[in-house]
Amino acid sequence: MKNRFVKNILCTALAAVLLTGCGASGNTDTAAQNSRSAASSAETAAGSESVNTAGEKAAAASSQEFEEVVISGSTGEVLSSNDSGNSSDGPHTSASIEAAPEIKGLTCESVMDLHYANQFNVFYYTDGYKLLDIVESGKYLLVPEGKEKPEGLDKNITVIQQPLTQVYNAATASMSLINAIGALDKVTMTSVDTSGWYIEAPKAALEDGKMAYAGKYSAPDYEQMVGKNCDLAIESTMILHSPEVQEMLEDLGMPVLIDRCSYEQEALGRCEWVKVYGAIFDKEKEAEAFFTEQEKLISQIQDYQATGKTVAFFSVNSNKSIVVRKTADFIPNMIALAGGEYIFENLENTESKSASVNVSMEEFYSVAKDADYLIYNGTIEAPLNTIEDLIGKDVLFEEFKAVKEGNVYQVDGTWYQSTDKVANLILDFHEMMDSGDDGKMTFLSKVPAK
């Protein structure tokens, strides 16, 4: 059962730290140790720049989107890989029951059926227990309501007590999936304020008071989270850059689950993460129904014939480097499903596990100058107002075929938060190569010349 008493003690210690800057002593060695840990982590968080105005919150949200898209995966190597048998490469086949971790007193009865995702498995045990095995993030035991943590449980398995009613979500890409299965009411705290949301559901929940802004992932509002008895913190891999925050949350009794949907290479693999949240919120039927509909949409799209048209997907960062996607990624996969060809045939990231790759303008020019279409990633950098804005970043863009022919498009922040609409971006890519009419598109828009 959830230990509310321990949380209240820790909340008192945390309040003392936040209000006085001093540590608090407990009545036991364990309480004292937790208080010292809380003080240390809170002081670290207090040193972070606070976000006060709506404009600053919007900037912080934009920064978080940038970090999730660009840096996601760059710190994966610091973790120990799990033993589920999953590979981060290629389509997924569900693990066997034999791969299920042994849990004393429980027997694994089945494994979730997966078609595309390769970053997780879900094992179903007797008495309603479930275990999420997420590549390089860890193992999470979902303990059903009325049940307790099994005795002798491996200390490396994180316990998540159901039912969940007070969730903090800092993995923005997962919010639309949670909403798609009717579980948004369980998410009462978020790392992005109203100004940072492009999709309507969380924005409306914030405006109605059903959800509250509880600080960005690197500087959460610990007092608010403890006061609301937060029972789960969902984080993107950006939390790996702030290990002291994860430690603090766990010290306060909040399990931390790290979402890795952005690591999926298949378009539907990213969308199949809806099944993770189906398991967490006991909505497997809703998750399966939703995913089946997405599969049907994709199956219709797969009838598209190859057009032979080439596409470059990129942005220009503050250092004037060109940020592109490696070939084995869900964006090139979407372009292929739409009938196009991603301009980089065998591009890999040799420096990290990130799907994003930085190349020089000269390298990009040599490969993409004759591309039929340029798509600017406005999720990462500020969107372009005109093609002249793009040329202003580097005059070499004047020589690109797509620039000369006016075939420059861009995608905004909406698509990254719309993981539940994976098929729409594929349809947009196809429409771009067919009619070019952005009035028929959901996420893409054509960049005007001037």
N, C-alpha and C positions, 0 to 999 in steps of 0.2 A: 504494500500500500504506500501511497505517497506520504512522505514524512513531513507533514506541515509544521510540526513542532520544531524540527531541525531548521527548516526554512525560516521560521520566525526568529530563531536565535541568530541565524546568519544575517537576516535582514537588519536586526538590531545592531550587529557588529558593523555591517555595511553603512548604516546610517551614521554611526559614530565616526567612521572613516571619512565619509563624504562631508559631514558637517563640521568636524573639528580637525580633520587631517591627521588624527591620531589613531593608533591601533586600539582594539578593544580586547580585553582579556576575558576568557571564558572560564567556566567552572570545571572544565576537564581539559586534559592535554589536547584532545582532538578539537575541541571548540577553540582553544587558543591557537592551534595551528591553522585552522580554517580562517580565523579572524586575521592572523598575520598575512595569510595568502590573500584574503580579500583586500586588506589594506594596501598590499603591494600592487595588486592588479588595479585597484581603484585609483591609486596615485598615478599609475601609468596612463589610465584612461583620462584622468583629469588633466594630464599634460597635453592631450589632443585638442586640436582647435574645435571649439564648439560651433554648432550650427544654430543660429538664432532667427534670421530673417527668412522670409519665403524665398527670396532670391538665392540666399546661401544654401538653403535646403535643395533648391532645384539644381544648383551647381554640384552639390554633393551627390545627388541622385544621378546626375549625368556622369560624374566621375566614377560612381560605382558601376554603372552600365559599362563604361569604358574598361574598367578593371576586369569585370567578369568576362567580357568578350575577348579582350586582348591577352590578359595574363592568365586566364583560366587554363590550368594544366601546367603552368610553368614551375610550380613547386611540387608537383606530384612525386618527384623523385626523392623527396625528403621523407616520405612515408614508406612503411614496409608493405609490400604487396601481400594480399591475402592469399589463401590457399583454396579458393573456390573453383579454380580451374578456368576462370574467365580470362579471356585475352582482350586487350584493348584494341585489337585489330580485327576487322572483318565482321560479317554478320554473326549473330549470336544463336546458339542452340542452348536450350535450357539445361542446367546442370542436372546430374542424376541424383537420386536419393542418397546414393553412397557418398556423395560430396557434402552432405549435410553435416554441420558440426555436431559433435556428440554433446548432448545435454542430459545430465543425470536425472532420471525419473521421467524423461520424455522420449517419445519415438517419432521420428520424421515420417509422415504419412504421404506427403506429396510435395511437388515442386511447381511453382508458378510457370505456366506456359508462356514463353517469350519467343518472339519472331525476329526482332531486329536489334533490340538493345543488347549491348555487351558489357555494360558497366554495373550490373546488379543481378542478383538472384533473390528469390523469396522462397523460403522453406516453411512448410506447414507441419506443425507437430501436434501431438495429442493434446486434448484439453483446451484447444483454441490458441495455443502459443504459435507465434510466427517469428521467423528470423530473417532480417534483411541483411544480405551480404553485399556490400557496396565496394567495388574495386578501389583499393588504396585509401578508402575512407574508414572502413571498419565494419564490424558486425553489430547489429542492433536487435535485441530481443524484445518483441512486442508482447507484453504481459496483459492478458485479457482482464476486464473488470471482474473484481472479486477473487482474482488469483494473485499469488505472490511470486516473487523471484525464486527460481529453483535453488535449492541448496547446492553449494559447491560449484556455482556457475563460474566459468572462466572469467577472470577479472578484466580481460580485454574485450569482453562483450558488454556493450552499453545497454542498459535496461531502460525501456520506454513503457511507462505504465498507462494502459488504456482505462477509460476513454480519455481522449484528448479534447480539452475545451478552451485552453488558453495558450495558443501557439504563437511564437514570434517567428516571422518569416523574413529572412534577409537574402533569400535566393529568389530574386525577382522573376526569373524565368519560370519558376514553378507555380506562381500564383494563379495563372490562367488554368493550369491543369487541376489545381485544387478546386477552383471555381467550377470547372467543367463537370466535376463529380458531386457538386452540391455540398461541399465541405468548407466553403469560405467563411461560414459563421464560426468555425473553430479557430480561425486565425484572427486573433484580437489585437495583435501588435505587428508592426512592420518597420523595416529599416528605411523606407522611402515615404516621404510626406506626399500630400496631395499633388503638389506641383511637379513631382517626379514621376508620377504614374501616367502612362499613355493609354492604358486600357481602363475601361469604365468601372468594372466591378470593385476593385480595391479603392478607387477614387471615391466612388459613391459610399462605400463602407466607412471611409475616413470622414467624409462630410456628414454622414448620419450619426457618427459617434459609435458605430459598431466596431470600429477598428481604430487603434491609436498609433501615432508615430512614437516609436520607442528608441530612437537613435540609430545611426548607421551601424553597419556591421562592426566597424573598428572602434566604436565608442557608444555602445548601447546604454540605455537608461536602466541601470541595474535596479535601482529602487523601484521603478515602475514595474519591471518584470517580476521581481520578487513579491512586490505588493499584490500583483495579480495572480500569484502562484503559477507562473509560467511553467507549463509541463513539457515543452519541447521547443528548442531553438533550431530552426532550419537555416543552414548557412550555405553559401556558395563556397567554392574553393578559395575565395579571397580571405576566408578566415585563417587560412594557413599562413598568411602574412602577418597575422596578429594573434600568435599563439597564446599570449597572456590573456586575451579576451576569452578564448575558448576555455582556458584553465579556470578563469574567474566564474564563467557560467556554470561549469561543472562543479566547482567548489560550492556554488550556491544551490546545488541540487537540480540543475536543469540539464537534461541530456542534450547533446549537440549532434545533429545529423547533418552530414555534408553532402549536398546534392552535386552530382557529377553529370547531369544531363548534357552539358555543353561539350563533353568529351565524346559523345556518340558520333559515329561517322555516317550513319544512315539517317536520312530525314525522319523516317518513322521511328528510328531508335530513340531519338530525342523525345518524340511524342509519346513513346511507350513508357516513359517515366510516369505517366498518369497511373500506371499500375502500382508503382511504389506508394503513391499517396492513397490509392484505393486500399492497399493493405494497412497503411497507417491509420486511416480513418474508418476501417471496416466497411468500405464501399467498393469491394472488388467487382460486384456485378455492374455497378455504374461505370467503373473504369473500363471494364471489358467491352461494354456496349459502346462507350465513346470511342475507344480505340478501333473497334470493328468498323465504325462509320468512317474513321480516317483512312483505314485500309481500303475501303471501297472507293473513296475519292481518289486515292493514289493509284488504285488499279485502273481507273478510267484514264488518269493522266498518263499511265505507262503505255497507252495506245498511241501517244504522240510519236510521229516519225522524226528521225534525226534530221535536223535542218542544215547541219554543216557549218552553222554560224558560231563564231567564237566569242567568248564573254570573259571580261576581266572584272573581278570583284575586289575593291581596294579602298584604302583611305590614305591620306597624307598626314603624318603626325607632326608634332611641333618641331621635331628635329629634321624635318623635310625627308624622312625616310618613307618609303611606300610600304604600307602594311597590307599583306595579302593573306589568303588562306592556303594552307598546304593542300595538296591534291586529295589526300585521304581525309576528307572532312565533309560534314553534311551540306555545306553550301555548294561545293562542286557537284555533290550528289544530286542536289535539287536542280542545278543547271542542266545536268545530264538527263534527268527525268523530264525536264521541259523540252528536250530536243536540242539543246545546245552543247557546246564543247567548252569546258573550262580552259583558259588560255595556257595554264601551266600543266604540263602533262605528268611530270613526276617530281613535283616540288615537295621536299620534306623539311622538317625543322630539325636540324642537326644539333641545336644548342639546348633545346628543352622539349617538353612534351606538349607545349602549347600548339594549338591549331593555327595560330597566327604566326606569320613569318615576316620579318623586316628585310626588305631588299633596297638597294640603292635605286635612284631614279634611272641611272644608266642601265641597270639590269632589267628594270621594269620596261623601259623603252625598247630594249632589244627584243623582248618577248611580246609585249602588248601593243606596240605601235600600230600593227595592222589588225588588231582585234575589231570585230564588227560592232561590239557594244562595250561601253565602259559603265560599270555600276559602282557608284560611290557609296561607301558605307557611312551614312550619316548618323548611325548609332554610336560610332566611336568618336568621330570629330564633328564639329559644327556643320550642319547641312550647307550645301552650296546654294546660293541664290541664283547664280548664272554660271554659264560655262566660263565667262571671264574670271570668275572667282577661282576656278580650277587652274586656268592659265596663270593667274597671279601667284599660285603656289610654285609653279615652275613653267617657264616659257616653252620647254620641250613638249608640253601637252598640245601646243598648237600644231604639231606635226603628226598627231595621232589620227588615224583614219576615222575613228568614232567621233572625235571632236570636229573634224572637217565636215562630216556628214550629219552632225547634230544628233548622234545616237548616244547621248550621255544621260543616264538615269541615276537615281539615288534611292536608297531605302532609309527610312527614319527610325527613330527609337521604338515605334509601335511594334514592329515585327519581332524584336528580341523578347518582348514581354508577352507575345502572343504565341506561345508554344502550342496552344490548342488549335492553331490554324495553320499548321505546317503546309497543308495543301495549297493554301492561298498564295504563298510566295512562289510556289512552283507554277501555279496558273499565271501569276504576274510575269514570270520569266518567259513563259510561252507566249503570252499576249505581246510582250515586248518584241519578240522575234517574229510575230505574226503581223498584227495590225499596227503595233506601236502606239496604240491609243491608251494613254494612262488614265483616261476616264473610266476604263474597264478594270483598272487595277486596284488592289487593296493596299499594298505596301510600297509599291514603286511609283515614282513620279518622274516625268521627264524634266531635265534641267534646261531652262531656256537659254538661248544664246546670250542675250543681254537683259 
